[in-house]
Amino acid sequence: MFFRDIIGQKDVIASLLRQVEEGRVPHAIMFNGPSGCGKLPVALAFARYLLCENPDGHDACGKCRSCMMLSNKYEHPDLHFAFPITRRSGANSVCDEYMGEWRNFITAHPYFSYQSWLDEIKAGNSQAVIYSNESEEILRKLSFKSAMGGYKILIIWLPEKMHEACANKLLKLIEEPMGKTCIMLVTENLEDVLGTIRSRAQLIPMRPIETDVLASVLSKKYGLSNEQSVEIARISNGDFVRCIKNIEVDNDSGFYFDMFVRLMRISYQRNVRDMKEWSEAMAEIGREKQKAFFAYSQHMLRESFMYNFHMNDIIYMSDRERNFAVRFAPFINENNVISIMDKMSLAASQIEANTNAKMVFFDFALQMIVEIAVRGARRE
């Protein structure tokens, strides 16, 4: 990944280059921003720039020994990674067990979602975590002298998934790294990162990618018409990962839509028998997809509520979603929108806590009878 490959984020790139030019590269950087804005690609490009032997002030050269190593699936002796994994060898699982898969994955898909990584490693219902013993591996790797005589770089993807014991063991390293070391942390949930970790890193906030920039990339890369590119970029709300899913008609997204529509219809019909069948089907899809369903449902709820105001510029729905919203939006109003949002958040947290999924989904479905068939039908 080079800076020239980054979609948008010109201000962030300029700031990073300026810090290098002025000789004040932070020892710890925290890239924070929404999904699909390019946080990891920026970290990868910055790592390449710092490791490059002949950078030109705008980007890495692409020709030196370091650049050639990084072009081969990021196999550079001074670039290290930590990322969420599932247990593969009992209690002592470490990221190195997944390193081949990780390097192949980020080389092929520098823009990706947490769920995509879980699918890649076949996590199933397992939670992915950066385990406590990973700190020992990190400390060991960074204790060595730089193999190429320059920077040593550690990229921690999703530090909010770090076991607290692991995070605590890394505090001194992040505050006072060994030698010429730069630690880059890439997070989507800043508030979930241990406070003592956040306070030791320079925050680099990143915004969603501009619609016109996304549209231009979609037109060039996927051969879409200008109208198609603009529409997909707009409903993707600055998220390039979501753009790709919208183009490729992602199966999960279609599944979430179908299950959301089914639930709303049987809730309106007060069909408890079908609710039970729906709950059993949802209980089979795996914990991460169950949480993703509630996130998608909140998206549909918010967009349907906004649809009532006929403000197209701030509505982010596909044609299929919009067609459903024409009929569904009148049932989402000030009487129930906040209550439903809260119930979705509670159900997602119960799934996170490993509560019986059938119970969670059936209880949620029953509550939708009141919210949709009763409160949704009220009018001031």
C-alpha positions, 0 to 999 in steps of 0.5 A: 500500500502506497499513499497514492493508493489511499482513497481520499484522506489527503489531509491526514496524509499531508499531516503525516508527511509533514511530521516526518519532514519536521522530524517529529514522528510520534512514537505511538499513533492512534488512527480512529474513524468509521468503518471503511474510511481507510484507517488500516490502508493509511497505517500500511502506507505510512509504515511503508514510507517510514521503512523506505530507504529513498522516500521522495517526500510524497511517497515511498520509492517502491524500488528499494530493498524495504519496498520490495519486501513490503510488496511481497505480502508485507514480509519485512523483518521490521514490520510487526502486526497484532490483530484479533484471533480465535484460539487455535492452539489452546491457551497460548494462541498468538497472532503468528499462527495466523500471520500467513493468512493475515498478510495474504488477506490485507494484501488482497483486501486492504479495505475490509470489515471486522466480519470479513476477517472473522469469515476469513479465519472461520471464527464461527461463533467464537469471539476474536481477541488479542490474547494476553500472551500476545504482549510477550511476543510483541515485547520480544520482537521489538526488543531486537535491533532493527534488521534494516537499520531504520524504524521498527514498526508495530501495527495493532489492528483493533486495540479495543479487542485487546485483553486488558492484561495484554494492554496493561503489559504494553503501557510502558512500551507504548509510552517509551518504545525501544529504540527507533520504534513507531507503534500504530493503533487502528481503532473503530471504537475509541471509547472501548480502547483502554484509557491509559492506552489512548492517553499515550498515543497521538490521535489521528481522527479520520472522516468518512470518504467524500462522496465525489471521491468515492464516486470517482473511484467506483467509476474508474475501478468498476466501470460504473456509470456516473449516475450509478457511482454517485448513487452507490457512493451516497448511500454508502455514507463514506464507507468504501467497504460498504460500497464494495458490498453494495456493488457485489450485492453482498449475501449477508446484507441481502439476508439481513434485509430479508430477515428485517422485513420478515420480522416487521411484517410478522410483528404487524400481523402479531404472528407469534408462531412465525416469530418463533421460527424467525428466532430459531433461524436467527439463532443459527447464524453465529454471534458476530452476524447476529450483532451485525443484524442489529446494526443493520436493523438500526440503519434501516430504522434510522433511514425509515424514520428520516424517510418520513421527512422527505429529505433525500440528501440525508437518506442512505438506502438502496433502491430495494430498501427505499421501496420497502421504506415507502410502506414501512416508514409510516409505522416509525415515528416519534412514539417508537423510534427511540424505544426500538433503537434502545431495544436493538442495542440491548439485544446486541449487548445480550448477544455479546454477553453470550445470552441464549440467542433464541431467547434474545431474538424471540423476546425482541420479536415479541416486543416489536408487536407493541412497537410496530402494531401498537405504538407505530399505529398511533398518531398525534 
